[in-house]
Amino acid sequence: MKKIFSALFIFLALMTCFGQSVALAAESYRKTAFETAEQQPFRQPKPWRKRGEKDILRDLPDIIKAPSAKARAALLMDCGSGTVLFAQNELARYPIASMCKIMALLLIYESIDSGRIDEGGEIVISENAAGMGGSQAFLEHNESYKIEELIKSIVVASANDATVAMAELIAGSEEGFVQMMNRHAKELGLENTHFVNSTGLPQPGQYSCAKDAAIMLRELIKQKRYFKYSRIWMDKIQHKKGRVTELVNTNKLVRFYRGCDGGKTGYTSEAKHCIAATAVRDGMRLISVIIGADSSKERFGEASRLFNYGYANYASRQIISADRPLDFTLCVRGGKQKSVELIPAESYSILMSKVEKPDYSIDYKLPDKISAPIKKGQRVATLSVIMGNEVVKEIELLAACDVLKASYGDCIGDVLENW
């Protein structure tokens, strides 16, 4: 029995010594590892990813990526304020191919508005117009077509023959129409644009820039009737002899980019692939311009990426509404009513960054009182929107209702009421 207890005692003693050795070794290792780690610079562990998955740092969302365009020139503009959100060689002069038709369409719609031409009328196609090459609606010489059909052909299919036919109708000749285009370019302040023909076909001395193209498109889309055709993906023209020309929109973004509802493409070997497109999301309309991309796919891709950048980083906030009166009224002197509500003549929105608080103020220029009678819609005051100590917008304030002049009976009633 003594032998058994002696063996057990020796076994326990050995285990105790072994445990202390292990603890000392572990502590020594911990201290060594800690000291070594303190001497080494900290490294962020790499994120886990599957085999073949792209490095996450190369695929950041557009909201934190500075845009750049694979093109000769590019520009992204907020349509409402005209603010340029991104620009790349935006003033450099380049051929823009069929994007010249933006100006042609602008003059066509203005000619309709002025009564110079009737959109519901017809036109007989000249030999010169019918013989135009490039993209076309294959109009027949001496055949008559509805003007609205020609406009549709230009907007949807960028038809050169329809463009020249409309130019001849409006100005008598394409040369005269080109003079109108250049005159209007000066009126819009387009300092880097010059037209030599109405179609954008290659010709020396014809050029524009990304900024000017955006300004032209911004003016064009003020014409609400433009969107009647610009949203069309596929359509056709029925010729009077039974032949049919299928029209396919050259702007593929109207089908494949959410919110895109207009724009104009262009291509020649000299200009390469170009586009000026517009899209609207959540009340904010943007214009994206790409000039000189290497391929059609790249043109649409780069335009889409600029749109994505704009919608990811910016928003439009309405600060003035023409649909409801202001929160205060204006005192009326000598009227059946003592005050009148004020309504802004137009709505106004400001462009703001999604990560910054907008800095603006509104200043009201109001008379102390206004004398009756007052007509509904009469201008009675103004407001100014101020951003960064600069007045960015002035809007007239209109009377929300008629206010008749007080009669003698009304005056006596007022005296008795206040007696």
C-alpha positions in Angstrom: 0.0 0.0 0.0 2.9 2.3 0.9 4.4 1.7 -2.6 1.1 2.7 -4.2 0.8 6.0 -2.2 4.5 6.8 -3.0 3.9 6.3 -6.7 0.8 8.4 -6.7 2.7 11.2 -4.8 5.6 11.2 -7.4 3.0 11.3 -10.2 1.3 14.4 -8.8 4.6 16.1 -8.2 5.7 15.6 -11.8 2.3 16.8 -13.2 2.6 20.0 -11.1 6.1 20.8 -12.4 5.0 20.1 -16.0 2.0 22.5 -15.7 4.2 25.3 -14.4 6.6 24.8 -17.3 3.8 25.0 -19.8 2.4 28.2 -18.2 5.8 29.8 -18.2 6.3 28.8 -21.8 2.9 30.2 -22.8 3.6 33.5 -21.0 7.0 33.8 -22.6 5.4 33.2 -26.0 2.7 35.8 -25.3 5.2 38.5 -24.3 7.4 37.8 -27.3 4.4 37.9 -29.7 3.1 41.1 -28.1 6.5 42.9 -28.3 6.9 41.7 -31.9 3.4 43.0 -32.9 4.2 46.4 -31.3 7.2 46.7 -33.4 5.3 45.9 -36.7 3.1 48.5 -38.5 -0.6 47.6 -38.4 -2.0 46.0 -41.5 -5.7 46.0 -42.3 -6.7 42.3 -43.0 -7.7 41.7 -46.6 -11.5 41.2 -47.0 -12.4 37.6 -47.7 -13.6 36.9 -51.2 -14.2 34.0 -53.4 -11.7 32.8 -55.9 -11.9 34.8 -59.1 -13.8 37.7 -57.4 -12.6 41.2 -58.3 -10.7 43.2 -55.7 -13.4 45.2 -53.9 -11.3 48.4 -54.0 -11.5 48.3 -57.8 -15.3 48.0 -57.8 -16.5 50.8 -55.5 -19.9 52.3 -56.1 -20.1 55.5 -58.1 -21.1 57.5 -55.1 -17.4 57.5 -53.9 -15.7 57.2 -57.2 -14.6 60.3 -59.1 -15.9 60.0 -62.6 -13.8 59.9 -65.7 -14.9 59.3 -69.3 -13.3 57.2 -71.9 -13.9 59.7 -74.6 -12.5 62.9 -76.1 -14.8 65.1 -74.1 -17.7 64.6 -71.6 -20.0 66.7 -69.5 -22.8 66.1 -66.9 -25.2 68.9 -66.3 -28.2 69.4 -63.9 -30.9 70.6 -66.3 -32.9 72.6 -63.8 -30.1 74.9 -62.6 -27.6 74.5 -65.4 -25.0 73.4 -62.9 -22.1 71.4 -64.4 -21.5 68.3 -62.2 -18.6 66.9 -64.2 -16.6 68.1 -67.1 -13.8 66.7 -69.2 -12.4 68.8 -72.1 -15.8 70.4 -72.2 -14.8 73.4 -74.3 -12.6 71.6 -76.8 -13.9 71.8 -80.3 -14.7 68.5 -82.0 -17.0 67.2 -84.8 -20.2 65.9 -83.2 -21.8 64.2 -86.3 -25.6 63.9 -86.1 -25.8 65.8 -82.7 -25.9 68.8 -85.0 -29.6 67.9 -85.5 -30.3 69.1 -81.9 -30.0 72.6 -83.3 -32.0 71.7 -86.4 -34.8 70.3 -84.2 -34.7 73.3 -82.0 -35.3 75.6 -85.0 -38.0 73.3 -86.4 -40.0 73.5 -83.1 -39.5 77.2 -82.9 -40.8 77.6 -86.5 -43.9 75.7 -85.5 -44.4 77.9 -82.4 -44.1 81.0 -84.5 -46.5 79.8 -87.1 -43.9 79.7 -89.8 -44.8 76.1 -90.6 -47.8 73.9 -89.7 -46.9 70.6 -88.0 -50.0 69.0 -89.4 -49.1 70.1 -93.0 -47.4 68.2 -95.7 -44.2 68.7 -97.7 -43.0 67.4 -101.1 -39.5 66.0 -101.0 -36.9 67.5 -103.3 -34.3 65.6 -105.2 -31.6 67.1 -103.0 -33.2 65.9 -99.8 -34.1 62.4 -101.2 -30.4 61.9 -102.3 -28.9 62.4 -98.9 -26.7 59.5 -97.7 -26.0 58.2 -94.2 -28.9 57.5 -91.8 -32.2 58.2 -93.6 -35.9 57.4 -93.8 -35.5 56.6 -97.5 -37.9 59.4 -98.6 -39.0 59.4 -102.2 -38.4 62.3 -104.6 -41.5 64.2 -105.4 -43.6 62.3 -102.9 -45.5 64.2 -100.2 -45.1 63.4 -96.5 -46.6 64.8 -93.3 -44.3 67.2 -91.5 -44.9 65.3 -88.2 -43.7 62.1 -89.9 -40.5 63.9 -90.9 -39.9 65.2 -87.4 -40.4 61.7 -86.0 -37.9 60.4 -88.5 -35.3 62.9 -87.3 -35.9 62.5 -83.6 -36.1 58.7 -83.7 -33.9 57.6 -86.5 -31.7 60.7 -87.1 -32.8 60.8 -90.8 -30.6 63.0 -92.9 -33.1 63.2 -95.8 -35.9 64.3 -93.5 -33.6 66.9 -91.9 -32.7 68.5 -95.2 -36.3 68.5 -96.3 -37.3 70.4 -93.2 -34.4 72.8 -93.7 -35.5 73.6 -97.2 -39.1 74.1 -96.0 -38.2 76.5 -93.3 -35.4 78.5 -95.0 -35.8 77.8 -98.7 -32.4 76.0 -98.8 -30.2 74.1 -96.5 -27.6 76.9 -96.8 -30.1 79.4 -95.5 -31.1 77.0 -92.7 -27.5 76.7 -91.7 -27.2 80.4 -91.4 -30.2 80.3 -89.0 -28.5 77.6 -87.0 -25.3 79.6 -86.6 -27.3 82.7 -85.7 -29.2 80.9 -83.0 -26.0 79.4 -81.7 -24.7 82.9 -81.1 -28.0 83.9 -79.4 -27.5 80.9 -77.0 -23.9 82.0 -76.3 -22.4 78.9 -77.9 -18.8 80.1 -78.4 -17.4 76.8 -79.6 -20.0 75.8 -82.1 -20.1 76.3 -85.9 -22.4 74.6 -88.4 -21.7 74.0 -92.1 -24.6 71.7 -92.8 -27.8 70.6 -91.0 -27.1 66.9 -90.8 -23.7 66.6 -89.2 -22.2 64.8 -92.1 -18.4 65.3 -92.3 -17.4 68.8 -93.7 -14.5 71.0 -92.8 -15.2 73.8 -90.3 -18.1 72.1 -88.5 -17.6 71.6 -84.8 -19.0 71.9 -81.3 -18.1 71.1 -77.7 -19.6 69.1 -74.9 -20.8 72.1 -73.0 -22.5 73.6 -76.1 -24.1 70.3 -76.9 -25.6 70.2 -73.4 -26.9 73.7 -73.7 -28.5 72.9 -77.0 -30.2 69.8 -75.6 -31.3 71.8 -72.5 -33.1 74.3 -74.8 -34.6 71.5 -77.0 -36.2 69.6 -74.1 -38.1 72.8 -73.1 -40.3 71.8 -76.1 -42.7 69.4 -74.5 -43.8 68.1 -77.9 -40.3 66.8 -78.4 -40.9 64.0 -76.0 -43.8 62.7 -78.1 -41.2 61.1 -80.3 -38.0 60.9 -78.3 -39.3 58.1 -76.1 -40.2 55.9 -79.1 -38.1 52.8 -79.4 -39.4 51.4 -82.7 -41.9 52.8 -85.2 -42.3 53.1 -89.0 -43.2 55.4 -91.8 -45.7 54.4 -94.4 -44.9 55.6 -97.9 -47.8 56.4 -100.2 -46.8 53.7 -102.7 -47.1 51.1 -100.0 -43.4 50.8 -99.0 -42.6 50.9 -95.3 -39.5 52.2 -93.5 -38.8 50.8 -90.1 -37.5 53.3 -87.6 -35.4 52.3 -84.6 -34.2 54.8 -82.1 -30.5 55.4 -82.3 -30.5 56.3 -78.6 -30.6 52.9 -76.9 -30.6 54.5 -73.5 -34.4 55.2 -73.9 -34.9 51.5 -73.6 -32.0 50.4 -71.4 -31.5 53.2 -68.9 -34.2 53.9 -66.4 -35.4 57.5 -66.7 -33.9 58.3 -70.1 -36.5 59.9 -72.3 -34.5 61.8 -74.9 -31.3 62.7 -76.6 -29.4 62.5 -79.8 -26.6 60.2 -81.0 -24.0 60.8 -83.7 -21.3 58.8 -85.5 -18.9 59.4 -88.3 -15.3 58.0 -88.6 -14.1 61.5 -87.9 -16.3 62.3 -84.9 -16.3 58.7 -83.6 -19.3 57.8 -81.3 -21.2 60.7 -79.7 -24.3 61.1 -77.6 -26.1 63.9 -75.7 -28.9 62.2 -73.6 -31.3 63.3 -70.9 -32.8 61.4 -68.0 -35.1 62.2 -65.1 -35.3 60.5 -61.7 -37.0 61.6 -58.6 -37.7 65.0 -60.1 -34.1 65.7 -61.1 -33.3 65.9 -64.8 -29.7 65.5 -65.9 -28.0 65.8 -69.3 -25.0 63.6 -70.1 -22.8 64.3 -73.1 -20.1 62.0 -74.6 -18.0 63.1 -77.6 -15.6 60.8 -79.4 -15.9 57.4 -77.7 -14.2 54.4 -79.4 -17.4 52.3 -79.8 -21.1 52.6 -79.6 -21.1 50.3 -76.5 -18.6 52.6 -74.8 -20.6 55.7 -75.7 -23.7 54.4 -74.0 -21.8 52.9 -71.1 -19.9 56.2 -70.3 -23.1 58.3 -70.6 -24.9 55.9 -68.2 -22.0 56.0 -65.8 -22.1 59.8 -65.6 -25.9 59.6 -65.0 -25.2 57.1 -62.2 -22.7 59.4 -60.6 -25.1 62.3 -60.7 -28.1 60.4 -59.2 -25.9 58.8 -56.6 -24.4 62.1 -55.3 -27.0 64.8 -55.9 -30.7 65.4 -55.5 -33.2 68.1 -56.5 -35.1 69.8 -53.7 -38.1 72.0 -54.5 -38.0 75.1 -52.3 -40.6 77.3 -54.1 -43.9 75.9 -55.2 -46.3 77.6 -57.7 -49.1 75.2 -56.6 -49.6 76.7 -53.1 -49.7 80.1 -51.5 -46.9 81.4 -49.2 -47.3 81.1 -45.4 -48.0 84.9 -45.0 -50.3 87.4 -46.6 -49.9 91.0 -47.8 -52.0 93.8 -46.3 -54.5 95.5 -48.6 -55.5 99.1 -48.3 -59.0 100.1 -49.2 -60.2 96.7 -50.1 -63.2 94.5 -49.3 -60.5 92.1 -47.9 -57.8 93.2 -45.4 -55.2 90.9 -47.0 -54.4 88.8 -50.0 -52.5 85.6 -50.3 -49.4 85.4 -52.5 -48.5 82.7 -55.0 -45.1 82.3 -56.7 -45.2 82.7 -60.5 -43.1 79.5 -60.9 -41.7 76.7 -58.9 -38.0 76.5 -58.2 -35.7 73.6 -57.1 -32.2 73.7 -56.0 -29.5 71.1 -56.6 -27.9 69.8 -53.5 -25.3 67.2 -52.5 -26.7 64.2 -50.7 -23.9 64.4 -48.1 -24.0 68.2 -47.5 -26.8 70.4 -46.1 -27.9 73.0 -48.6 -27.0 76.6 -47.8 -29.6 79.0 -49.1 -31.9 81.7 -48.0 -35.0 83.5 -49.5 -35.4 87.2 -49.4 -38.8 88.8 -49.9 -39.3 92.3 -51.4 -42.7 93.3 -50.2 -44.5 96.6 -50.0 -46.0 97.5 -46.6 -49.5 97.5 -48.1 -51.1 97.4 -51.6 -54.1 99.3 -52.6 -57.3 97.7 -54.0 -58.6 96.9 -56.5 -56.3 93.9 -57.2 -56.6 91.4 -60.0 -55.9 87.7 -59.5 -52.4 87.0 -61.0 -51.4 90.6 -60.6 -47.7 91.0 -59.7 -47.5 92.5 -56.3 -44.0 91.5 -55.0 -40.9 89.4 -55.7 -38.7 86.9 -53.9 -35.0 86.1 -54.4 -33.2 82.8 -53.8 -29.8 83.4 -52.4 -27.0 80.9 -52.4 -23.4 81.7 -51.3 -24.2 85.5 -51.1 -25.4 85.4 -54.7 -28.9 85.8 -56.0 -29.5 82.8 -58.2 -33.2 83.2 -59.0 -35.8 86.0 -58.8 -39.5 85.0 -58.9 -42.5 87.3 -59.1 -45.2 86.9 -56.4 -48.8 87.1 -57.7 -52.1 87.9 -56.0 -53.9 84.6 -55.4 -57.4 86.2 -55.9 -59.3 89.3 -56.9 -59.7 92.0 -54.2 -62.4 94.5 -54.9 -62.2 98.1 -53.8 -64.2 98.8 -50.6 -67.4 100.8 -50.9 -68.6 103.6 -48.6 -70.8 101.0 -46.9 -67.8 98.8 -46.3 -65.9 101.7 -44.8 -68.8 102.7 -42.5 -69.0 99.0 -41.4 -65.3 99.0 -40.5 -65.7 102.2 -38.4 -68.7 100.7 -36.5 -66.8 97.4 -36.0 -63.9 99.2 -34.5 -66.0 101.7 -32.5 
